[in-house]
Amino acid sequence: MRKNEKAKEIPSAAENELIEKVEQDLSLDEEVKLSEDDHKELSKVVEEMKKEIKSLTEEAARARADYYNLRTRVERDRERNCKLAAEKSIEELLPVFENLERVCCAVEDEESNLYKGVAMVTKQFFTALENLGLERIETEGTFDPSVHEAVSIEPLDNKSKDGCIIGTLRKGYRLAGRIIRAPQVRVGKYDE
């Protein structure tokens, strides 16, 4: 049953209850003889009450609909604000993460405690970013202009690698299905 139909049933039940009460009051008071004018006046009062009940019921239905719309809008705004907060946080933290990765690449002795410690912190940092919804964009395989940013096109001798990514200059990331930074890649082109 739809809400409007349910709301329409309420006034008819209330109207019936009011009419029954008025009729009971009239039947209990048998001694009172109603004149034609009194009967018309009571009918007029009953009609006014029916209109008021209908008006109040419609107003209540509108108030319920407004409340439902407000609740939906607040929930949608809350979700949007959470996404924006996560995106803003990631945009601020991403350069820090990339600098940690650069430190790992700069250390020559991969068996040193410094390298192991920085690598562990870098991995933990990226896990925290993933928990916020960050995903790395793959930079292997075929070049996709809707995802990747081609920085250079380099000639190839191998026809099977034509249009494929041959190198990555900067990693790319996606948050909640939206690209927040496109990866910068080098693309191979077969020359005959």
C-alpha positions as CSV (number, residue, x, y, z in Angstrom):
1,M,0.0,0.0,0.0
2,R,1.4,3.4,-0.9
3,K,1.8,6.2,1.7
4,N,-0.8,8.4,0.0
5,E,-3.4,5.7,0.1
6,K,-2.7,5.0,3.8
7,A,-2.9,8.7,4.5
8,K,-6.3,8.9,2.7
9,E,-7.6,6.1,4.9
10,I,-6.9,7.9,8.1
11,P,-9.2,10.8,7.5
12,S,-12.1,8.6,6.6
13,A,-11.7,6.6,9.8
14,A,-11.5,9.8,11.8
15,E,-14.5,11.2,10.0
16,N,-16.5,8.1,10.7
17,E,-15.5,8.2,14.3
18,L,-16.6,11.8,14.6
19,I,-19.9,11.2,12.8
20,E,-20.6,8.2,15.0
21,K,-19.9,10.3,18.1
22,V,-22.3,13.1,17.0
23,E,-25.0,10.5,16.1
24,Q,-24.6,8.8,19.5
25,D,-24.8,12.2,21.3
26,L,-28.0,12.9,19.3
27,S,-29.5,9.5,20.0
28,L,-28.7,9.6,23.8
29,D,-30.5,12.9,24.0
30,E,-33.9,11.7,22.8
31,E,-35.7,14.3,24.8
32,V,-34.1,17.0,22.7
33,K,-36.2,17.7,19.6
34,L,-34.2,19.2,16.9
35,S,-35.8,21.8,14.7
36,E,-35.0,21.9,11.0
37,D,-32.7,24.9,11.6
38,D,-30.8,23.0,14.4
39,H,-30.4,20.0,12.1
40,K,-29.0,22.1,9.3
41,E,-26.7,23.9,11.7
42,L,-25.4,20.5,13.0
43,S,-24.9,19.3,9.5
44,K,-23.0,22.4,8.7
45,V,-20.7,21.9,11.8
46,V,-20.1,18.3,10.8
47,E,-19.2,19.4,7.2
48,E,-16.8,22.0,8.6
49,M,-15.2,19.4,10.9
50,K,-14.8,17.0,7.9
51,K,-13.0,19.7,6.0
52,E,-10.8,20.5,8.9
53,I,-9.9,16.8,9.4
54,K,-9.1,16.6,5.7
55,S,-6.9,19.7,5.8
56,L,-5.0,18.6,8.9
57,T,-4.5,15.1,7.4
58,E,-3.1,16.6,4.2
59,E,-0.9,18.9,6.3
60,A,0.4,15.9,8.3
61,A,1.1,14.0,5.1
62,R,3.1,17.0,3.7
63,A,5.0,17.2,6.9
64,R,5.9,13.5,6.8
65,A,7.0,13.9,3.2
66,D,9.1,17.0,4.0
67,Y,10.7,15.1,6.9
68,Y,11.5,12.2,4.7
69,N,13.1,14.5,2.1
70,L,15.1,16.3,4.7
71,R,16.4,13.0,6.2
72,T,17.4,11.8,2.7
73,R,19.1,15.1,1.9
74,V,21.0,15.1,5.2
75,E,22.2,11.6,4.7
76,R,23.3,12.4,1.1
77,D,25.2,15.5,2.3
78,R,26.8,13.5,5.1
79,E,28.1,10.9,2.6
80,R,29.4,13.6,0.3
81,N,31.1,15.4,3.1
82,C,32.8,12.2,4.2
83,K,34.1,11.6,0.7
84,L,35.3,15.1,0.4
85,A,37.1,14.9,3.7
86,A,38.8,11.6,2.7
87,E,39.8,13.1,-0.7
88,K,41.2,16.3,1.0
89,S,43.2,14.2,3.5
90,I,44.6,11.9,0.8
91,E,45.6,14.9,-1.4
92,E,47.5,16.3,1.6
93,L,49.1,13.0,2.5
94,L,49.9,11.6,-1.0
95,P,53.1,13.8,-1.4
96,V,54.4,12.6,2.0
97,F,53.8,9.0,0.9
98,E,55.6,9.5,-2.4
99,N,58.6,11.1,-0.6
100,L,58.8,8.1,1.6
101,E,58.9,5.9,-1.5
102,R,61.7,8.1,-2.9
103,V,63.7,7.6,0.3
104,C,63.3,3.9,-0.1
105,C,64.5,4.1,-3.7
106,A,67.5,6.3,-2.7
107,V,68.8,3.9,-0.1
108,E,71.5,1.7,-1.7
109,D,71.8,-0.9,1.0
110,E,68.5,-2.8,1.1
111,E,69.7,-4.9,4.0
112,S,70.3,-1.9,6.3
113,N,68.0,-1.2,9.2
114,L,67.3,2.2,7.8
115,Y,65.9,0.8,4.6
116,K,63.9,-1.8,6.3
117,G,62.4,0.7,8.7
118,V,61.5,3.2,6.0
119,A,60.1,0.5,3.8
120,M,57.9,-0.8,6.7
121,V,56.6,2.8,7.5
122,T,55.9,3.3,3.7
123,K,53.9,0.1,3.5
124,Q,52.0,1.0,6.7
125,F,51.3,4.5,5.4
126,F,49.9,3.1,2.1
127,T,47.8,0.6,4.0
128,A,46.3,3.6,5.9
129,L,45.6,5.4,2.6
130,E,44.0,2.3,1.2
131,N,41.7,2.2,4.3
132,L,40.5,5.6,3.3
133,G,39.6,4.2,-0.1
134,L,42.7,5.0,-2.2
135,E,43.6,2.6,-5.1
136,R,46.6,2.5,-7.3
137,I,46.0,2.8,-11.1
138,E,47.7,0.1,-13.0
139,T,50.4,1.3,-15.5
140,E,51.0,-2.0,-17.3
141,G,49.5,-3.1,-20.6
142,T,47.6,-1.0,-23.1
143,F,47.5,2.8,-22.8
144,D,44.1,4.2,-22.0
145,P,43.8,8.0,-22.5
146,S,40.8,8.1,-20.2
147,V,43.0,6.9,-17.3
148,H,46.6,7.5,-18.2
149,E,48.4,10.7,-19.1
150,A,51.0,10.2,-21.9
151,V,54.1,12.3,-21.3
152,S,56.1,10.9,-24.2
153,I,55.7,8.6,-27.2
154,E,58.7,6.6,-28.0
155,P,59.5,4.6,-31.1
156,L,59.5,0.7,-30.9
157,D,60.8,-2.1,-33.1
158,N,58.3,-4.6,-31.7
159,K,54.8,-4.3,-33.3
160,S,53.1,-6.2,-30.4
161,K,54.0,-3.4,-28.0
162,D,52.4,-0.7,-30.2
163,G,50.2,1.5,-28.0
164,C,51.4,-0.1,-24.8
165,I,52.8,1.6,-21.8
166,I,56.6,1.1,-21.6
167,G,57.4,3.2,-18.5
168,T,55.9,5.0,-15.6
169,L,57.1,8.5,-14.6
170,R,54.5,9.1,-11.9
171,K,52.0,6.7,-10.2
172,G,48.3,7.4,-10.5
173,Y,45.6,7.0,-7.9
174,R,41.8,6.5,-7.8
175,L,39.5,7.3,-4.8
176,A,36.0,5.9,-4.7
177,G,36.1,5.2,-8.5
178,R,37.2,8.7,-9.3
179,I,40.7,9.5,-10.6
180,I,42.4,12.0,-8.3
181,R,45.8,11.8,-10.1
182,A,46.3,10.3,-13.5
183,P,49.5,8.3,-13.9
184,Q,52.1,9.8,-16.2
185,V,53.5,7.2,-18.6
186,R,55.6,6.7,-21.6
187,V,53.9,5.0,-24.5
188,G,55.5,3.0,-27.3
189,K,54.7,3.4,-31.0
190,Y,55.7,1.0,-33.6
191,D,57.5,2.5,-36.6
192,E,57.6,0.6,-39.8
